[in-house]
Amino acid sequence: QVQLAESGGGLVQAGGSLRLSCAASGGTLSAYAMGWFRQAPGKEREFVAAIANSGGNTYYSDSVKGRFTISRDNAKNTVYLQMNSLKPEDTAVYYCAAMPGYRFWSPRTTNAYDYWGQGTQVTVSS
């Protein structure tokens, strides 16, 4: 069973950048497709980005496409989310999630993921 731990959140001004990291332990990251989700207060958890276990395919929500980039370093057992041109509406708790790589047919679906981290807070001030 893989354990996930996010880091890199914080407070940033609008237009700024942050890079989130998701470190995996207890399993081999290369076996898992990975996703980033976020949840703002009073809202449902929503899809942000996902990447296949090989790194070959990536997916983004329309709200972050062109501003965020998901990547992975399987040798370091870490997945990243580079967030540029941040907006106040990006404020949320960000979670990384993992699913077996062979099951990567619903990357935008919360219930498709088996493992979740505890989340890291991102706050964007206007």
Secondary structure, DSSP 8 states (H G I E B T S, - for coil): --EEEEE--EEEETT--EEEEEEEESS-GGGEEEEEEEE-TTS--EEEEEE-TTS--EEE-TTTTTTEEEEEEGGGTEEEEEE-S--GGG-EEEEEEEEEGGGTT-TT-GGG--EE---EEEEEE-
